[in-house]
Amino acid sequence: MIASKHRLRVAVLLSGSGTNLQAMIDAAGRGTLAGSVVVVASDRPDAQGLGRARNAGIPAHMVDYRSYMRLEVGDDLGRGLPVDIEELDRSQRILKNPDPRRRLEQLHRLVLAEQELIRVLDAYQPDCICLAGFMRLVSPYLIGHYNRQGSWKIINIHPALLPAFPGQHGYRDTFAYGCKWGGITIHFVDEGEDSGPVIAQAVYPIWPDDDLEAVNRRGLRMEHEMYVQVINWLAADHIRVEGTESGRLRTVNTDPDYRGIIESWIAKAFED
Ligand code: GAR
């Protein structure tokens, strides 16, 4: 049983199979998660993770991003939104389309989708939002909604050792590059692509006879353990964000067991 001052109300966002969600559900069932998953939301109706949530009795919602992304914006650009779209464009660092009108239209649609997502999530009053294979951009509107007064509420797991291989294909890109070590990063979400303060990282070996599937399997096992641990660290207030001389933010982990935990993650990656 985990003894923690707080128990977190966790919201999980996903687009696919949801094995990280399953790891959280299983840990909660064993009493080793300092919190519970109170809601799951997906941008895709066919996400397997939605079924995992329902099987565990967790409310599961779908926000149909695809239809939002097809909306004709026309003269409505920026109208009726809860944020100033141009200001949003200045603060975001992901959309790269050189045509400002196209960028603003894309942001407009994204904000509409996020408005619905926020309505869904807020009904469950989550303490943190865990992205677990959520393959959609997160705009500064959504980030600003949750990160109030210097708090960091949105977390992402990325299947590579950031800042290497950001984007949608961390395992594939690590493997294709011929890396001898792969990595997993859990980080707070900021306005860039996979660029927020790193909370936890670990590495696993890639052996000469591994194929991409083996790499995926080894990495995912590590992800499952890491995500649960990070939620527990957050619940126990062990993660502090601080500035550095370079201007970049970094986290400091105050868990006295920190070193042993990292060692055990990496040792397990040598077991198969
Ligand atoms: C995980 O490997 C996660 O790191 C990755 O998607 C997978 C989801 O698996 N996320 C990203 O690539 C984010 N850029 P799951 O649905 O089985 O938890």
Boltz pocket constraint, residues with backbone or C-beta under 6 A from the ligand:
constraints:
  - pocket:
      binder: B
      contacts: [[A, 14], [A, 15], [A, 16], [A, 17], [A, 18], [A, 19], [A, 20], [A, 21], [A, 49], [A, 132], [A, 133], [A, 134], [A, 157], [A, 158], [A, 159], [A, 167], [A, 168], [A, 169], [A, 170], [A, 220], [A, 223]]
      max_distance: 6.0
